[in-house]
């Protein structure tokens, strides 16, 4: 089976999706990962990587396709928003181009917070008519209101509309 994993975070960043990718490869799957440049948790791009430009590398039998993004930094909320949105934009614009010669049976999304990071996967699955598996790890917009990070009903409704679209795919 040919699987495309989409996750903003991937090796050398320490997330569970690394173990899932390795396990899928060990079971005989061909695994590609569309991901960003590693910068978590310090907020700076890891040594050996550049923030800008696309990159390709191999890791434990998986092919990694890295899109550029703004590093998280220590700039507060706006730096984090720029980090998330830059991955979404790069994934939607550059992801399909980087993966244009690859064939997949399914797209698997590591749905870390915010769930908006799933947008590149939803887009790629839609234009290629592929099945989409969404591994949700943080229910949005419920977690936004429950934590008190967002109190504006207008913003919560707008986020809820986008999230319903994502969950509907």
MARZA-31746 format. One line per 8 residues: their letters; for each residue x negated, y, z negated of C-alpha. Coordinates in Angstrom, 2 decimals, padded with zeros to 5 digits, always signed. Example, Ala and Ser with C-alpha at 12.3 -4.5 7.8 and 13.67 -1.06 7.14 Angstrom:
<gufis>
AS = -012.30 -004.50 -007.80  -013.67 -001.06 -007.14
</gufis>
This chain:
<gufis>
XXXXXXXX = +000.00 +000.00 +000.00  -001.24 +003.50 +000.87  -000.56 +005.93 -001.97  -001.04 +009.68 -002.14  -001.36 +010.94 -005.70  -000.79 +014.67 -006.20  -002.08 +016.13 -009.46  -003.64 +019.50 -010.17
XXXXXXXX = -005.93 +017.77 -012.66  -008.11 +014.76 -011.87  -011.55 +013.36 -012.64  -013.89 +014.66 -014.02  -011.08 +016.20 -016.08  -009.83 +013.66 -018.62  -006.21 +012.86 -017.76  -004.25 +009.59 -017.74
XXXXXXXX = -003.75 +009.85 -013.97  -007.44 +008.89 -013.56  -006.71 +005.48 -015.14  -003.62 +005.01 -012.99  -005.57 +005.74 -009.80  -008.36 +003.36 -010.81  -005.83 +000.63 -011.65  -004.05 +001.04 -008.30
XXXXXXXX = -007.36 +000.72 -006.44  -008.22 -002.40 -008.47  -004.88 -003.89 -007.41  -005.74 -003.41 -003.74  -003.97 -000.12 -003.00  -005.57 +002.54 -000.82  -005.43 +005.68 -002.95  -005.93 +009.31 -001.92
XXXXXXXX = -005.66 +012.12 -004.45  -004.74 +015.71 -003.60  -006.07 +017.77 -006.48  -007.64 +021.06 -007.43  -011.17 +021.99 -008.35  -011.96 +020.77 -011.89  -011.78 +023.55 -014.49  -009.86 +022.15 -017.48
XXXXXXXX = -010.10 +022.78 -020.42  -012.79 +025.51 -020.40  -011.20 +027.47 -017.58  -014.33 +027.66 -015.46  -015.08 +025.58 -012.37  -017.26 +022.60 -013.30  -020.92 +022.60 -012.20  -021.37 +021.18 -008.72
XXXXXXXX = -018.02 +022.53 -007.49  -017.05 +025.85 -005.89  -013.69 +027.49 -006.58  -013.13 +028.32 -002.91  -013.04 +026.08 +000.08  -011.72 +022.56 +000.48  -013.77 +019.57 -000.64  -013.77 +015.81 -000.21
XXXXXXXX = -015.35 +013.17 -002.45  -015.04 +009.50 -003.36  -014.41 +008.27 -006.90  -014.05 +004.60 -007.91  -012.64 +003.66 -004.52  -010.22 +006.59 -004.30  -010.58 +009.47 -001.83  -010.27 +012.89 -003.45
XXXXXXXX = -009.13 +015.91 -001.44  -009.72 +019.09 -003.44  -007.99 +022.36 -002.67  -009.21 +025.74 -003.89  -007.66 +027.41 -006.90  -008.16 +030.24 -009.35  -009.77 +028.80 -012.49  -007.66 +028.94 -015.65
XXXXXXXX = -010.08 +031.33 -017.33  -009.41 +032.95 -020.66  -007.29 +035.72 -019.18  -004.10 +034.80 -021.04  -000.76 +034.14 -019.44  -001.48 +035.79 -016.10  -004.67 +033.80 -015.60  -002.76 +030.60 -016.24
XXXXXXXX = +000.03 +031.64 -013.85  -002.57 +032.46 -011.16  -004.14 +029.02 -011.72  -000.83 +027.19 -011.32  +000.39 +029.21 -008.35  -002.94 +028.96 -006.54  -002.78 +025.15 -006.74  +000.82 +025.14 -005.48
XXXXXXXX = +000.00 +027.50 -002.59  -003.23 +025.70 -001.64  -001.49 +022.33 -001.89  +001.38 +023.40 +000.37  -000.75 +025.26 +002.93  -003.99 +023.24 +002.98  -002.85 +019.83 +001.71  -000.96 +018.76 +004.85
XXXXXXXX = -003.89 +019.89 +007.01  -006.48 +018.03 +004.89  -004.37 +014.85 +004.95  -003.25 +015.09 +008.58  -005.03 +011.90 +009.70  -003.98 +009.81 +006.68  -000.98 +007.46 +006.49  +000.99 +006.86 +003.28
XXXXXXXX = +003.79 +004.66 +002.04  +004.58 +006.77 -001.01  +003.66 +010.04 -002.71  +003.15 +009.81 -006.48  +003.24 +013.02 -008.51  +001.62 +013.34 -011.88  +004.21 +015.76 -013.27  +002.23 +017.60 -015.91
XXXXXXXX = +003.45 +020.93 -017.16  +004.57 +023.02 -015.41  +006.66 +020.78 -013.17  +006.30 +023.42 -010.45  +002.95 +021.75 -009.73  +005.00 +019.03 -007.99  +005.95 +021.41 -005.15  +003.04 +020.38 -002.86
XXXXXXXX = +004.01 +016.71 -003.24  +007.69 +017.41 -002.57  +006.69 +019.38 +000.53  +004.32 +016.70 +001.87  +006.83 +013.91 +001.20  +009.57 +015.90 +002.96  +007.64 +016.74 +006.12  +006.36 +013.17 +006.42
XXXXXXXX = +009.65 +011.51 +005.42  +007.98 +009.59 +002.57  +009.28 +008.23 -000.70  +008.42 +010.42 -003.68  +007.79 +009.11 -007.19  +007.77 +011.83 -009.85  +006.16 +010.95 -013.19  +007.68 +013.65 -015.42
XXXXXXXX = +005.75 +014.32 -018.62  +007.35 +017.57 -019.71  +011.03 +018.27 -019.07  +011.53 +021.70 -017.60  +013.18 +024.12 -018.18  +014.17 +022.60 -021.55  +010.61 +022.74 -022.87  +010.35 +026.44 -021.99
XXXXXXXX = +013.32 +027.44 -024.10  +012.62 +024.91 -026.88  +009.11 +026.22 -027.46  +010.25 +029.84 -027.31  +007.76 +030.70 -024.56  +010.57 +032.02 -022.39  +013.63 +033.66 -023.90  +015.10 +035.45 -020.90
XXXXXXXX = +018.26 +033.68 -019.69  +017.65 +035.10 -016.21  +014.15 +033.59 -015.97  +015.37 +030.28 -017.42  +018.14 +030.12 -014.79  +015.68 +030.87 -011.99  +013.27 +028.20 -013.22  +016.17 +025.76 -013.64
XXXXXXXX = +017.13 +026.26 -009.98  +013.63 +025.44 -008.75  +013.34 +022.48 -011.13  +016.69 +021.04 -009.96  +015.36 +021.22 -006.40  +012.17 +019.37 -007.42  +014.01 +016.72 -009.46  +016.47 +016.27 -006.58
X = +013.71 +014.99 -004.30
</gufis>
